[in-house]
Amino acid sequence: MKQQVEKIFNDLEAYHDFCRFELREFNPAHLYDRNNNNWRAYYAFLKHGKNFKGRNMRRSNYTPK
């Protein structure tokens, strides 16, 4: 039981950091909520790792003239 509780709190802390760095609204109730856009973005970040471009996706292809 203790390992399960630790996993939940670790996931919550990681989700909080993601929301903080990506300037997204953080709500602990959205943890594991597949219908929430923030959770889906966090899940995509976990799935794709460092290749995730997040909210700056459109700006990443910008080349100044």
N, CA, C and O atoms as CSV, one atom per row, in Angstrom:
chain,resi,resn,atom,element,x,y,z
A,1,MET,N,N,0.829,-1.191,0.000
A,1,MET,CA,C,0.000,0.000,0.000
A,1,MET,C,C,0.875,1.257,0.000
A,1,MET,O,O,0.548,2.239,-0.666
A,2,LYS,N,N,1.976,1.228,0.739
A,2,LYS,CA,C,2.827,2.400,0.841
A,2,LYS,C,C,3.424,2.772,-0.517
A,2,LYS,O,O,3.542,3.957,-0.829
A,3,GLN,N,N,3.801,1.786,-1.323
A,3,GLN,CA,C,4.364,2.059,-2.640
A,3,GLN,C,C,3.346,2.724,-3.554
A,3,GLN,O,O,3.702,3.601,-4.342
A,4,GLN,N,N,2.098,2.323,-3.459
A,4,GLN,CA,C,1.049,2.920,-4.279
A,4,GLN,C,C,0.833,4.378,-3.910
A,4,GLN,O,O,0.658,5.224,-4.787
A,5,VAL,N,N,0.843,4.674,-2.627
A,5,VAL,CA,C,0.662,6.051,-2.168
A,5,VAL,C,C,1.848,6.909,-2.599
A,5,VAL,O,O,1.666,8.051,-3.020
A,6,GLU,N,N,3.056,6.366,-2.495
A,6,GLU,CA,C,4.237,7.103,-2.928
A,6,GLU,C,C,4.183,7.386,-4.426
A,6,GLU,O,O,4.573,8.471,-4.860
A,7,LYS,N,N,3.708,6.431,-5.223
A,7,LYS,CA,C,3.592,6.628,-6.663
A,7,LYS,C,C,2.618,7.756,-6.976
A,7,LYS,O,O,2.888,8.583,-7.848
A,8,ILE,N,N,1.505,7.798,-6.284
A,8,ILE,CA,C,0.518,8.854,-6.514
A,8,ILE,C,C,1.113,10.219,-6.196
A,8,ILE,O,O,0.953,11.162,-6.972
A,9,PHE,N,N,1.793,10.332,-5.067
A,9,PHE,CA,C,2.369,11.621,-4.703
A,9,PHE,C,C,3.519,12.007,-5.632
A,9,PHE,O,O,3.691,13.188,-5.933
A,10,ASN,N,N,4.292,11.056,-6.082
A,10,ASN,CA,C,5.353,11.350,-7.049
A,10,ASN,C,C,4.770,11.812,-8.383
A,10,ASN,O,O,5.273,12.757,-8.991
A,11,ASP,N,N,3.707,11.144,-8.835
A,11,ASP,CA,C,3.041,11.547,-10.067
A,11,ASP,C,C,2.431,12.939,-9.927
A,11,ASP,O,O,2.491,13.743,-10.857
A,12,LEU,N,N,1.854,13.217,-8.779
A,12,LEU,CA,C,1.249,14.522,-8.543
A,12,LEU,C,C,2.313,15.619,-8.561
A,12,LEU,O,O,2.089,16.692,-9.121
A,13,GLU,N,N,3.446,15.358,-7.962
A,13,GLU,CA,C,4.521,16.342,-7.955
A,13,GLU,C,C,5.075,16.577,-9.363
A,13,GLU,O,O,5.357,17.716,-9.736
A,14,ALA,N,N,5.229,15.514,-10.134
A,14,ALA,CA,C,5.725,15.643,-11.506
A,14,ALA,C,C,4.716,16.395,-12.370
A,14,ALA,O,O,5.107,17.221,-13.196
A,15,TYR,N,N,3.433,16.123,-12.194
A,15,TYR,CA,C,2.385,16.827,-12.939
A,15,TYR,C,C,2.374,18.307,-12.554
A,15,TYR,O,O,2.189,19.170,-13.412
A,16,HIS,N,N,2.569,18.600,-11.276
A,16,HIS,CA,C,2.621,19.983,-10.816
A,16,HIS,C,C,3.795,20.718,-11.458
A,16,HIS,O,O,3.641,21.858,-11.897
A,17,ASP,N,N,4.955,20.088,-11.518
A,17,ASP,CA,C,6.113,20.705,-12.161
A,17,ASP,C,C,5.856,20.963,-13.639
A,17,ASP,O,O,6.207,22.023,-14.156
A,18,PHE,N,N,5.246,20.003,-14.317
A,18,PHE,CA,C,4.920,20.185,-15.733
A,18,PHE,C,C,4.015,21.395,-15.924
A,18,PHE,O,O,4.266,22.234,-16.790
A,19,CYS,N,N,2.967,21.483,-15.117
A,19,CYS,CA,C,2.035,22.611,-15.234
A,19,CYS,C,C,2.737,23.934,-14.934
A,19,CYS,O,O,2.470,24.944,-15.585
A,20,ARG,N,N,3.612,23.923,-13.971
A,20,ARG,CA,C,4.313,25.142,-13.593
A,20,ARG,C,C,5.246,25.602,-14.713
A,20,ARG,O,O,5.274,26.789,-15.037
A,21,PHE,N,N,6.000,24.694,-15.302
A,21,PHE,CA,C,6.952,25.064,-16.343
A,21,PHE,C,C,6.274,25.370,-17.677
A,21,PHE,O,O,6.783,26.176,-18.455
A,22,GLU,N,N,5.150,24.749,-17.945
A,22,GLU,CA,C,4.423,24.995,-19.193
A,22,GLU,C,C,3.354,26.073,-19.041
A,22,GLU,O,O,2.602,26.331,-19.981
A,23,LEU,N,N,3.279,26.703,-17.875
A,23,LEU,CA,C,2.315,27.767,-17.581
A,23,LEU,C,C,0.877,27.307,-17.814
A,23,LEU,O,O,0.080,28.000,-18.446
A,24,ARG,N,N,0.575,26.149,-17.301
A,24,ARG,CA,C,-0.776,25.590,-17.403
A,24,ARG,C,C,-1.439,25.615,-16.035
A,24,ARG,O,O,-0.767,25.644,-15.004
A,25,GLU,N,N,-2.754,25.604,-16.043
A,25,GLU,CA,C,-3.507,25.580,-14.793
A,25,GLU,C,C,-3.288,24.243,-14.088
A,25,GLU,O,O,-3.417,23.186,-14.704
A,26,PHE,N,N,-2.960,24.289,-12.813
A,26,PHE,CA,C,-2.753,23.070,-12.046
A,26,PHE,C,C,-3.940,22.840,-11.134
A,26,PHE,O,O,-4.338,23.720,-10.370
A,27,ASN,N,N,-4.496,21.648,-11.225
A,27,ASN,CA,C,-5.569,21.231,-10.336
A,27,ASN,C,C,-5.294,19.767,-9.992
A,27,ASN,O,O,-5.282,18.917,-10.882
A,28,PRO,N,N,-5.073,19.465,-8.707
A,28,PRO,CA,C,-4.769,18.078,-8.332
A,28,PRO,C,C,-5.857,17.085,-8.733
A,28,PRO,O,O,-5.584,15.896,-8.893
A,29,ALA,N,N,-7.076,17.563,-8.894
A,29,ALA,CA,C,-8.172,16.674,-9.281
A,29,ALA,C,C,-8.027,16.181,-10.717
A,29,ALA,O,O,-8.664,15.198,-11.095
A,30,HIS,N,N,-7.203,16.842,-11.519
A,30,HIS,CA,C,-7.023,16.438,-12.910
A,30,HIS,C,C,-6.021,15.314,-13.078
A,30,HIS,O,O,-5.826,14.826,-14.191
A,31,LEU,N,N,-5.383,14.895,-12.002
A,31,LEU,CA,C,-4.424,13.803,-12.081
A,31,LEU,C,C,-5.139,12.537,-12.553
A,31,LEU,O,O,-6.136,12.121,-11.964
A,32,TYR,N,N,-4.629,11.939,-13.606
A,32,TYR,CA,C,-5.166,10.716,-14.231
A,32,TYR,C,C,-6.520,10.928,-14.927
A,32,TYR,O,O,-7.189,9.950,-15.259
A,33,ASP,N,N,-6.938,12.188,-15.156
A,33,ASP,CA,C,-8.210,12.469,-15.831
A,33,ASP,C,C,-7.958,12.580,-17.332
A,33,ASP,O,O,-7.414,13.582,-17.795
A,34,ARG,N,N,-8.343,11.572,-18.083
A,34,ARG,CA,C,-8.062,11.532,-19.516
A,34,ARG,C,C,-8.880,12.548,-20.306
A,34,ARG,O,O,-8.563,12.812,-21.465
A,35,ASN,N,N,-9.913,13.120,-19.716
A,35,ASN,CA,C,-10.735,14.105,-20.411
A,35,ASN,C,C,-10.186,15.516,-20.279
A,35,ASN,O,O,-10.693,16.433,-20.924
A,36,ASN,N,N,-9.167,15.709,-19.463
A,36,ASN,CA,C,-8.607,17.031,-19.230
A,36,ASN,C,C,-7.456,17.296,-20.193
A,36,ASN,O,O,-6.583,16.447,-20.377
A,37,ASN,N,N,-7.459,18.485,-20.809
A,37,ASN,CA,C,-6.425,18.826,-21.797
A,37,ASN,C,C,-5.037,18.903,-21.174
A,37,ASN,O,O,-4.058,18.495,-21.797
A,38,ASN,N,N,-4.942,19.422,-19.954
A,38,ASN,CA,C,-3.637,19.517,-19.304
A,38,ASN,C,C,-3.054,18.140,-19.036
A,38,ASN,O,O,-1.861,17.916,-19.238
A,39,TRP,N,N,-3.885,17.225,-18.585
A,39,TRP,CA,C,-3.386,15.874,-18.317
A,39,TRP,C,C,-2.953,15.191,-19.614
A,39,TRP,O,O,-1.941,14.490,-19.643
A,40,ARG,N,N,-3.728,15.400,-20.694
A,40,ARG,CA,C,-3.344,14.792,-21.975
A,40,ARG,C,C,-2.026,15.355,-22.480
A,40,ARG,O,O,-1.220,14.621,-23.052
A,41,ALA,N,N,-1.792,16.659,-22.276
A,41,ALA,CA,C,-0.510,17.258,-22.680
A,41,ALA,C,C,0.622,16.692,-21.839
A,41,ALA,O,O,1.705,16.420,-22.358
A,42,TYR,N,N,0.383,16.514,-20.551
A,42,TYR,CA,C,1.404,15.937,-19.681
A,42,TYR,C,C,1.691,14.492,-20.077
A,42,TYR,O,O,2.845,14.065,-20.089
A,43,TYR,N,N,0.649,13.749,-20.397
A,43,TYR,CA,C,0.827,12.361,-20.806
A,43,TYR,C,C,1.620,12.292,-22.114
A,43,TYR,O,O,2.470,11.415,-22.272
A,44,ALA,N,N,1.352,13.202,-23.050
A,44,ALA,CA,C,2.113,13.255,-24.301
A,44,ALA,C,C,3.567,13.597,-24.015
A,44,ALA,O,O,4.468,13.056,-24.657
A,45,PHE,N,N,3.805,14.487,-23.061
A,45,PHE,CA,C,5.163,14.831,-22.668
A,45,PHE,C,C,5.882,13.601,-22.119
A,45,PHE,O,O,7.047,13.373,-22.443
A,46,LEU,N,N,5.211,12.819,-21.304
A,46,LEU,CA,C,5.821,11.601,-20.765
A,46,LEU,C,C,6.101,10.585,-21.866
A,46,LEU,O,O,7.132,9.912,-21.859
A,47,LYS,N,N,5.179,10.486,-22.803
A,47,LYS,CA,C,5.301,9.494,-23.860
A,47,LYS,C,C,6.417,9.832,-24.839
A,47,LYS,O,O,7.135,8.941,-25.293
A,48,HIS,N,N,6.569,11.121,-25.169
A,48,HIS,CA,C,7.534,11.527,-26.180
A,48,HIS,C,C,8.839,12.056,-25.595
A,48,HIS,O,O,9.805,12.261,-26.329
A,49,GLY,N,N,8.876,12.271,-24.325
A,49,GLY,CA,C,10.098,12.720,-23.671
A,49,GLY,C,C,10.570,14.080,-24.128
A,49,GLY,O,O,9.783,15.022,-24.215
A,50,LYS,N,N,11.849,14.183,-24.420
A,50,LYS,CA,C,12.437,15.467,-24.774
A,50,LYS,C,C,12.013,15.953,-26.150
A,50,LYS,O,O,12.234,17.120,-26.475
A,51,ASN,N,N,11.412,15.097,-26.967
A,51,ASN,CA,C,10.965,15.504,-28.297
A,51,ASN,C,C,9.661,16.283,-28.244
A,51,ASN,O,O,9.229,16.824,-29.262
A,52,PHE,N,N,9.026,16.353,-27.083
A,52,PHE,CA,C,7.768,17.077,-26.931
A,52,PHE,C,C,8.026,18.566,-27.037
A,52,PHE,O,O,8.899,19.099,-26.352
A,53,LYS,N,N,7.274,19.240,-27.892
A,53,LYS,CA,C,7.479,20.665,-28.094
A,53,LYS,C,C,6.458,21.512,-27.345
A,53,LYS,O,O,6.658,22.716,-27.186
A,54,GLY,N,N,5.381,20.911,-26.889
A,54,GLY,CA,C,4.415,21.612,-26.045
A,54,GLY,C,C,3.800,22.841,-26.682
A,54,GLY,O,O,3.483,22.849,-27.872
A,55,ARG,N,N,3.636,23.871,-25.884
A,55,ARG,CA,C,2.935,25.067,-26.322
A,55,ARG,C,C,3.744,25.897,-27.309
A,55,ARG,O,O,3.178,26.767,-27.972
A,56,ASN,N,N,5.040,25.662,-27.430
A,56,ASN,CA,C,5.873,26.430,-28.343
A,56,ASN,C,C,6.059,25.730,-29.680
A,56,ASN,O,O,7.017,26.022,-30.396
A,57,MET,N,N,5.178,24.828,-30.025
A,57,MET,CA,C,5.334,24.022,-31.222
A,57,MET,C,C,5.373,24.889,-32.483
A,57,MET,O,O,6.198,24.648,-33.364
A,58,ARG,N,N,4.506,25.883,-32.585
A,58,ARG,CA,C,4.472,26.710,-33.777
A,58,ARG,C,C,5.716,27.590,-33.888
A,58,ARG,O,O,6.186,27.864,-34.992
A,59,ARG,N,N,6.239,28.024,-32.770
A,59,ARG,CA,C,7.402,28.900,-32.776
A,59,ARG,C,C,8.709,28.145,-33.042
A,59,ARG,O,O,9.715,28.767,-33.383
A,60,SER,N,N,8.710,26.836,-32.894
A,60,SER,CA,C,9.951,26.085,-33.044
A,60,SER,C,C,10.440,26.068,-34.493
A,60,SER,O,O,11.636,25.901,-34.730
A,61,ASN,N,N,9.546,26.237,-35.461
A,61,ASN,CA,C,9.937,26.246,-36.869
A,61,ASN,C,C,10.249,27.641,-37.369
A,61,ASN,O,O,10.529,27.811,-38.556
A,62,TYR,N,N,10.213,28.629,-36.522
A,62,TYR,CA,C,10.439,30.008,-36.899
A,62,TYR,C,C,11.918,30.261,-37.178
A,62,TYR,O,O,12.783,29.925,-36.369
A,63,THR,N,N,12.194,30.858,-38.333
A,63,THR,CA,C,13.568,31.252,-38.647
A,63,THR,C,C,13.542,32.730,-38.990
A,63,THR,O,O,12.814,33.128,-39.899
A,64,PRO,N,N,14.310,33.554,-38.298
A,64,PRO,CA,C,14.292,34.994,-38.569
A,64,PRO,C,C,14.887,35.313,-39.946
A,64,PRO,O,O,15.771,34.610,-40.435
A,65,LYS,N,N,14.388,36.374,-40.551
A,65,LYS,CA,C,14.871,36.789,-41.887
A,65,LYS,C,C,16.008,37.765,-41.759
A,65,LYS,O,O,16.543,38.224,-42.767
